[in-house]
């Protein structure tokens, strides 16, 4: 009987943890959306630079590389 209670508790904990993590990630991405090319273009224009496709691609690649190196 004790083993059955532990198994049921573990299953309920896994299900609850999954939904809690999912809700947390949804809220995180709403508050901190990932940067895309359009956002980069807008930031460069606000800084007074004329964004070229080559420059945008270089910046996106460097950001992706920096994220890879952080992990």
N, CA, C and O atoms as CSV, one atom per row, in Angstrom:
chain,resi,resn,atom,element,x,y,z
A,1,UNK,N,N,0.823,-1.197,0.000
A,1,UNK,CA,C,0.000,0.000,0.000
A,1,UNK,C,C,0.867,1.261,0.000
A,1,UNK,O,O,0.548,2.243,-0.671
A,2,UNK,N,N,1.944,1.224,0.744
A,2,UNK,CA,C,2.858,2.358,0.818
A,2,UNK,C,C,3.516,2.620,-0.536
A,2,UNK,O,O,3.677,3.767,-0.953
A,3,UNK,N,N,3.892,1.535,-1.212
A,3,UNK,CA,C,4.539,1.676,-2.525
A,3,UNK,C,C,3.574,2.297,-3.527
A,3,UNK,O,O,3.967,3.141,-4.333
A,4,UNK,N,N,2.323,1.884,-3.478
A,4,UNK,CA,C,1.312,2.439,-4.382
A,4,UNK,C,C,1.149,3.939,-4.141
A,4,UNK,O,O,1.033,4.707,-5.095
A,5,UNK,N,N,1.138,4.361,-2.881
A,5,UNK,CA,C,1.024,5.783,-2.552
A,5,UNK,C,C,2.221,6.573,-3.058
A,5,UNK,O,O,2.066,7.688,-3.554
A,6,UNK,N,N,3.417,6.000,-2.936
A,6,UNK,CA,C,4.621,6.679,-3.436
A,6,UNK,C,C,4.599,6.814,-4.950
A,6,UNK,O,O,4.968,7.861,-5.482
A,7,UNK,N,N,4.176,5.782,-5.643
A,7,UNK,CA,C,4.107,5.813,-7.108
A,7,UNK,C,C,3.089,6.860,-7.561
A,7,UNK,O,O,3.367,7.646,-8.467
A,8,UNK,N,N,1.929,6.872,-6.940
A,8,UNK,CA,C,0.892,7.855,-7.309
A,8,UNK,C,C,1.378,9.273,-7.003
A,8,UNK,O,O,1.164,10.190,-7.795
A,9,UNK,N,N,2.027,9.448,-5.859
A,9,UNK,CA,C,2.572,10.768,-5.508
A,9,UNK,C,C,3.621,11.237,-6.496
A,9,UNK,O,O,3.652,12.411,-6.864
A,10,UNK,N,N,4.489,10.319,-6.930
A,10,UNK,CA,C,5.524,10.677,-7.900
A,10,UNK,C,C,4.907,11.074,-9.236
A,10,UNK,O,O,5.344,12.037,-9.866
A,11,UNK,N,N,3.905,10.342,-9.660
A,11,UNK,CA,C,3.245,10.642,-10.934
A,11,UNK,C,C,2.557,12.003,-10.865
A,11,UNK,O,O,2.667,12.802,-11.795
A,12,UNK,N,N,1.847,12.269,-9.769
A,12,UNK,CA,C,1.179,13.564,-9.614
A,12,UNK,C,C,2.205,14.702,-9.549
A,12,UNK,O,O,1.971,15.782,-10.093
A,13,UNK,N,N,3.332,14.461,-8.887
A,13,UNK,CA,C,4.386,15.473,-8.822
A,13,UNK,C,C,4.970,15.773,-10.192
A,13,UNK,O,O,5.219,16.934,-10.516
A,14,UNK,N,N,5.189,14.753,-10.992
A,14,UNK,CA,C,5.714,14.961,-12.348
A,14,UNK,C,C,4.738,15.756,-13.205
A,14,UNK,O,O,5.137,16.673,-13.923
A,15,UNK,N,N,3.474,15.406,-13.128
A,15,UNK,CA,C,2.467,16.121,-13.918
A,15,UNK,C,C,2.368,17.575,-13.468
A,15,UNK,O,O,2.339,18.484,-14.298
A,16,UNK,N,N,2.317,17.794,-12.155
A,16,UNK,CA,C,2.251,19.157,-11.630
A,16,UNK,C,C,3.485,19.961,-11.993
A,16,UNK,O,O,3.378,21.134,-12.352
A,17,UNK,N,N,4.656,19.343,-11.905
A,17,UNK,CA,C,5.906,20.018,-12.255
A,17,UNK,C,C,5.947,20.404,-13.721
A,17,UNK,O,O,6.420,21.486,-14.070
A,18,UNK,N,N,5.452,19.523,-14.584
A,18,UNK,CA,C,5.430,19.817,-16.020
A,18,UNK,C,C,4.599,21.062,-16.308
A,18,UNK,O,O,5.034,21.957,-17.033
A,19,UNK,N,N,3.384,21.113,-15.727
A,19,UNK,CA,C,2.512,22.251,-16.001
A,19,UNK,C,C,3.025,23.539,-15.358
A,19,UNK,O,O,2.841,24.623,-15.913
A,20,UNK,N,N,3.662,23.431,-14.205
A,20,UNK,CA,C,4.238,24.618,-13.565
A,20,UNK,C,C,5.395,25.161,-14.402
A,20,UNK,O,O,5.500,26.372,-14.598
A,21,UNK,N,N,6.263,24.281,-14.895
A,21,UNK,CA,C,7.385,24.710,-15.728
A,21,UNK,C,C,6.886,25.315,-17.036
A,21,UNK,O,O,7.443,26.298,-17.525
A,22,UNK,N,N,5.842,24.729,-17.595
A,22,UNK,CA,C,5.279,25.239,-18.850
A,22,UNK,C,C,4.717,26.652,-18.654
A,22,UNK,O,O,4.936,27.532,-19.486
A,23,UNK,N,N,3.999,26.861,-17.558
A,23,UNK,CA,C,3.435,28.182,-17.276
A,23,UNK,C,C,4.549,29.197,-17.038
A,23,UNK,O,O,4.458,30.337,-17.493
A,24,UNK,N,N,5.593,28.792,-16.332
A,24,UNK,CA,C,6.724,29.692,-16.077
A,24,UNK,C,C,7.398,30.100,-17.385
A,24,UNK,O,O,7.703,31.278,-17.575
A,25,UNK,N,N,7.632,29.160,-18.279
A,25,UNK,CA,C,8.297,29.474,-19.547
A,25,UNK,C,C,7.419,30.370,-20.426
A,25,UNK,O,O,7.942,31.261,-21.096
A,26,UNK,N,N,6.115,30.160,-20.439
A,26,UNK,CA,C,5.224,31.031,-21.211
A,26,UNK,C,C,5.322,32.467,-20.709
A,26,UNK,O,O,5.431,33.406,-21.498
A,27,UNK,N,N,5.282,32.626,-19.381
A,27,UNK,CA,C,5.376,33.962,-18.804
A,27,UNK,C,C,6.734,34.584,-19.084
A,27,UNK,O,O,6.816,35.777,-19.375
A,28,UNK,N,N,7.804,33.795,-19.000
A,28,UNK,CA,C,9.155,34.297,-19.251
A,28,UNK,C,C,9.282,34.815,-20.683
A,28,UNK,O,O,9.836,35.892,-20.905
A,29,UNK,N,N,8.772,34.055,-21.654
A,29,UNK,CA,C,8.887,34.482,-23.052
A,29,UNK,C,C,7.968,35.656,-23.375
A,29,UNK,O,O,8.250,36.413,-24.304
A,30,UNK,N,N,6.883,35.823,-22.636
A,30,UNK,CA,C,6.057,37.012,-22.837
A,30,UNK,C,C,6.778,38.244,-22.311
A,30,UNK,O,O,6.728,39.305,-22.934
A,31,UNK,N,N,7.447,38.115,-21.169
A,31,UNK,CA,C,8.162,39.243,-20.573
A,31,UNK,C,C,9.475,39.537,-21.289
A,31,UNK,O,O,9.873,40.698,-21.386
A,32,UNK,N,N,10.162,38.500,-21.798
A,32,UNK,CA,C,11.471,38.643,-22.444
A,32,UNK,C,C,11.470,37.922,-23.781
A,32,UNK,O,O,12.000,36.815,-23.886
A,33,UNK,N,N,10.882,38.533,-24.809
A,33,UNK,CA,C,10.840,37.839,-26.102
A,33,UNK,C,C,12.242,37.710,-26.693
A,33,UNK,O,O,13.084,38.586,-26.493
A,34,UNK,N,N,12.494,36.621,-27.419
A,34,UNK,CA,C,13.796,36.471,-28.058
A,34,UNK,C,C,14.003,37.542,-29.135
A,34,UNK,O,O,13.047,37.984,-29.772
A,35,UNK,N,N,15.238,37.946,-29.327
A,35,UNK,CA,C,15.556,38.999,-30.294
A,35,UNK,C,C,15.552,38.399,-31.697
A,35,UNK,O,O,16.140,37.343,-31.928
A,36,UNK,N,N,14.887,39.076,-32.631
A,36,UNK,CA,C,14.888,38.621,-34.018
A,36,UNK,C,C,15.453,39.726,-34.912
A,36,UNK,O,O,15.833,40.791,-34.426
A,37,UNK,N,N,15.505,39.469,-36.195
A,37,UNK,CA,C,16.130,40.415,-37.130
A,37,UNK,C,C,15.386,41.746,-37.184
A,37,UNK,O,O,16.007,42.801,-37.312
A,38,UNK,N,N,14.067,41.700,-37.089
A,38,UNK,CA,C,13.305,42.953,-37.131
A,38,UNK,C,C,13.627,43.842,-35.932
A,38,UNK,O,O,13.741,45.061,-36.067
A,39,UNK,N,N,13.774,43.225,-34.759
A,39,UNK,CA,C,14.130,43.996,-33.569
A,39,UNK,C,C,15.526,44.599,-33.721
A,39,UNK,O,O,15.757,45.750,-33.350
A,40,UNK,N,N,16.454,43.811,-34.272
A,40,UNK,CA,C,17.816,44.308,-34.483
A,40,UNK,C,C,17.809,45.485,-35.458
A,40,UNK,O,O,18.512,46.475,-35.252
A,41,UNK,N,N,17.018,45.371,-36.509
A,41,UNK,CA,C,16.932,46.438,-37.514
A,41,UNK,C,C,16.408,47.727,-36.869
A,41,UNK,O,O,16.921,48.816,-37.128
A,42,UNK,N,N,15.376,47.586,-36.024
A,42,UNK,CA,C,14.808,48.758,-35.351
A,42,UNK,C,C,15.829,49.391,-34.404
A,42,UNK,O,O,15.943,50.615,-34.345
A,43,UNK,N,N,16.572,48.561,-33.661
A,43,UNK,CA,C,17.567,49.094,-32.722
A,43,UNK,C,C,18.662,49.848,-33.471
A,43,UNK,O,O,19.101,50.912,-33.036
A,44,UNK,N,N,19.101,49.291,-34.597
A,44,UNK,CA,C,20.157,49.950,-35.375
A,44,UNK,C,C,19.656,51.278,-35.943
A,44,UNK,O,O,20.392,52.265,-35.959
A,45,UNK,N,N,18.421,51.303,-36.404
A,45,UNK,CA,C,17.869,52.545,-36.946
A,45,UNK,C,C,17.733,53.598,-35.851
A,45,UNK,O,O,17.945,54.784,-36.105
A,46,UNK,N,N,17.380,53.177,-34.631
A,46,UNK,CA,C,17.266,54.120,-33.521
A,46,UNK,C,C,18.631,54.682,-33.121
A,46,UNK,O,O,18.730,55.806,-32.631
A,47,UNK,N,N,19.687,53.880,-33.337
A,47,UNK,CA,C,21.035,54.347,-33.018
A,47,UNK,C,C,21.631,55.182,-34.147
A,47,UNK,O,O,22.763,55.654,-34.042
A,48,UNK,N,N,20.871,55.365,-35.225
A,48,UNK,CA,C,21.333,56.202,-36.319
A,48,UNK,C,C,22.153,55.467,-37.360
A,48,UNK,O,O,22.839,56.101,-38.161
A,49,UNK,N,N,22.098,54.139,-37.366
A,49,UNK,CA,C,22.834,53.358,-38.363
A,49,UNK,C,C,21.865,52.857,-39.422
A,49,UNK,O,O,20.693,52.604,-39.144
A,50,UNK,N,N,22.374,52.719,-40.635
A,50,UNK,CA,C,21.570,52.141,-41.710
A,50,UNK,C,C,21.873,50.650,-41.741
A,50,UNK,O,O,22.977,50.258,-42.119
A,51,UNK,N,N,20.920,49.815,-41.353
A,51,UNK,CA,C,21.205,48.374,-41.276
A,51,UNK,C,C,21.228,47.725,-42.653
A,51,UNK,O,O,20.259,47.817,-43.406
A,52,UNK,N,N,22.329,47.073,-42.977
A,52,UNK,CA,C,22.405,46.289,-44.207
A,52,UNK,C,C,22.163,44.826,-43.843
A,52,UNK,O,O,22.332,44.431,-42.689
A,53,UNK,N,N,21.772,44.038,-44.817
A,53,UNK,CA,C,21.505,42.622,-44.559
A,53,UNK,C,C,22.768,41.915,-44.066
A,53,UNK,O,O,22.702,41.058,-43.185
A,54,UNK,N,N,23.905,42.275,-44.632
A,54,UNK,CA,C,25.163,41.644,-44.223
A,54,UNK,C,C,25.442,41.927,-42.744
A,54,UNK,O,O,25.818,41.029,-41.990
A,55,UNK,N,N,25.257,43.163,-42.349
A,55,UNK,CA,C,25.514,43.540,-40.960
A,55,UNK,C,C,24.530,42.848,-40.013
A,55,UNK,O,O,24.915,42.386,-38.939
A,56,UNK,N,N,23.248,42.778,-40.421
A,56,UNK,CA,C,22.250,42.095,-39.600
A,56,UNK,C,C,22.595,40.621,-39.432
A,56,UNK,O,O,22.514,40.077,-38.331
A,57,UNK,N,N,22.981,39.979,-40.536
A,57,UNK,CA,C,23.343,38.561,-40.469
A,57,UNK,C,C,24.546,38.351,-39.560
A,57,UNK,O,O,24.577,37.390,-38.791
A,58,UNK,N,N,25.540,39.237,-39.637
A,58,UNK,CA,C,26.721,39.115,-38.786
A,58,UNK,C,C,26.344,39.267,-37.320
A,58,UNK,O,O,26.835,38.519,-36.475
A,59,UNK,N,N,25.479,40.224,-37.009
A,59,UNK,CA,C,25.082,40.433,-35.615
A,59,UNK,C,C,24.274,39.254,-35.087
A,59,UNK,O,O,24.462,38.839,-33.943
A,60,UNK,N,N,23.378,38.712,-35.907
A,60,UNK,CA,C,22.592,37.558,-35.472
A,60,UNK,C,C,23.490,36.348,-35.241
A,60,UNK,O,O,23.307,35.616,-34.269
A,61,UNK,N,N,24.463,36.134,-36.131
A,61,UNK,CA,C,25.385,35.014,-35.952
A,61,UNK,C,C,26.219,35.179,-34.690
A,61,UNK,O,O,26.450,34.212,-33.965
A,62,UNK,N,N,26.672,36.405,-34.425
A,62,UNK,CA,C,27.482,36.625,-33.228
A,62,UNK,C,C,26.646,36.424,-31.964
A,62,UNK,O,O,27.157,35.922,-30.963
A,63,UNK,N,N,25.364,36.810,-32.000
A,63,UNK,CA,C,24.494,36.584,-30.841
A,63,UNK,C,C,24.255,35.096,-30.622
A,63,UNK,O,O,24.280,34.623,-29.485
A,64,UNK,N,N,24.024,34.359,-31.700
A,64,UNK,CA,C,23.824,32.917,-31.576
A,64,UNK,C,C,25.077,32.244,-31.033
A,64,UNK,O,O,24.992,31.341,-30.201
A,65,UNK,N,N,26.243,32.684,-31.506
A,65,UNK,CA,C,27.512,32.119,-31.037
A,65,UNK,C,C,27.721,32.430,-29.557
A,65,UNK,O,O,28.199,31.582,-28.804
A,66,UNK,N,N,27.366,33.639,-29.142
A,66,UNK,CA,C,27.514,34.018,-27.734
A,66,UNK,C,C,26.593,33.193,-26.858
A,66,UNK,O,O,26.979,32.801,-25.757
A,67,UNK,N,N,25.375,32.919,-27.328
A,67,UNK,CA,C,24.459,32.089,-26.552
A,67,UNK,C,C,24.987,30.662,-26.443
A,67,UNK,O,O,24.854,30.026,-25.398
A,68,UNK,N,N,25.588,30.157,-27.524
A,68,UNK,CA,C,26.158,28.816,-27.512
A,68,UNK,C,C,27.301,28.729,-26.513
A,68,UNK,O,O,27.433,27.737,-25.796
A,69,UNK,N,N,28.133,29.776,-26.467
A,69,UNK,CA,C,29.289,29.783,-25.581
A,69,UNK,C,C,28.885,29.907,-24.121
A,69,UNK,O,O,29.622,29.460,-23.242
A,70,UNK,N,N,27.736,30.502,-23.845
A,70,UNK,CA,C,27.277,30.638,-22.462
A,70,UNK,C,C,26.907,29.297,-21.861
A,70,UNK,O,O,27.077,29.075,-20.662
A,71,UNK,N,N,26.409,28.420,-22.684
A,71,UNK,CA,C,25.948,27.100,-22.181
A,71,UNK,C,C,27.117,26.223,-21.951
A,71,UNK,O,O,26.956,25.077,-21.532
